[in-house]
Amino acid sequence: MIGFFRQPMHGAAKFLMPLEHSHSPRAIHDRIHGRKKNSYLGDWILGGIDGAVTTFAIVAGVVGAALEANIIIILGLANLLADGFSMAASNYSAVKSDVDDIERLWAMEEHHIREVPEGEREEIRQILMAKGLSGGALEQAVDAITANERTWIETMLVDEFGVLPETRNPLKAGFATFSAFVVCGAVPLLPFVFAIADPFRWAVVATGVVFFIIGAAKSLWALTPWYRSGLETLAIGLAAAGVAYGVGYWLEGLVG
């Protein structure tokens, strides 16, 4: 069952707001000790936004320059494959660097525990002192944490180095970015590929819907309401397209 809490609002006014998860003993145990699944939704949203923005900007720029539809398709497809792969490779490298750094820190702490265990125990002691423990309770906590090497190292990673011991799969992160880039980036091209009447107008509408959906999905990581996040992303995407269209229109007039 989902619990509720009361939050003050405008002085004496109060309202009920649903909690994000249950706080029963069983639910807490499952949430903390259960198998945690890495999320790649953030990678998908990142790739989707970039794919929609860059491809739509190319479409808008070519239309602004009054060039042929086949040029839009060629440049758009080239962008989907080249930029999509480039962004996926960058995301893969970034996630792989995080994974490598965690593995390095883990191996370092293992070595230090074997070589200078008392020094590592003192690090745990000072970490717990900073959290407010002292006296007998402090020493009991130090003994409990250092009795298990895995718990010991995980505590050091989090509290000494500020990193989480869980790692994400770089290949999955890269694939999520690439697939989102291609799927969302293809939307502005579809009206031109299928030779729909007034293709640019349909490209604007379809891409605007994509921007809004992606923005609404971003609200999962923020306190911003979904509709406001959707409108914000829509505005950013349309602004990028407007700049590209204006540059294309200006160059077409300049070159003649």
Number of C-alpha atoms within 10 A of each C-alpha: 8 10 13 14 9 10 10 10 9 6 6 6 8 11 10 11 11 11 11 9 13 15 14 11 9 9 14 13 11 11 14 9 9 10 8 10 8 12 12 16 16 16 21 21 21 19 28 25 25 21 29 27 28 22 29 32 24 23 28 28 25 23 21 20 22 13 13 10 17 11 13 23 20 11 15 23 17 13 21 23 14 12 19 25 19 15 19 26 19 14 24 20 16 15 20 19 13 15 17 13 13 19 14 12 17 18 13 12 21 16 12 14 18 10 11 11 15 12 12 19 17 12 16 25 20 16 17 18 14 10 10 9 15 15 8 9 11 18 16 11 16 20 15 12 19 18 11 10 13 13 13 21 24 18 20 22 18 12 15 13 11 10 17 13 16 11 15 15 14 20 16 18 25 27 21 23 31 27 20 24 32 23 14 27 29 22 23 33 28 16 20 20 14 9 11 13 10 10 18 19 13 18 21 19 14 17 25 24 15 24 27 23 20 24 23 21 18 21 16 14 8 10 9 13 12 19 14 14 23 23 18 15 22 23 15 15 23 19 14 17 23 17 14 23 22 17 17 23 18 15 14 17 12 9 7 7
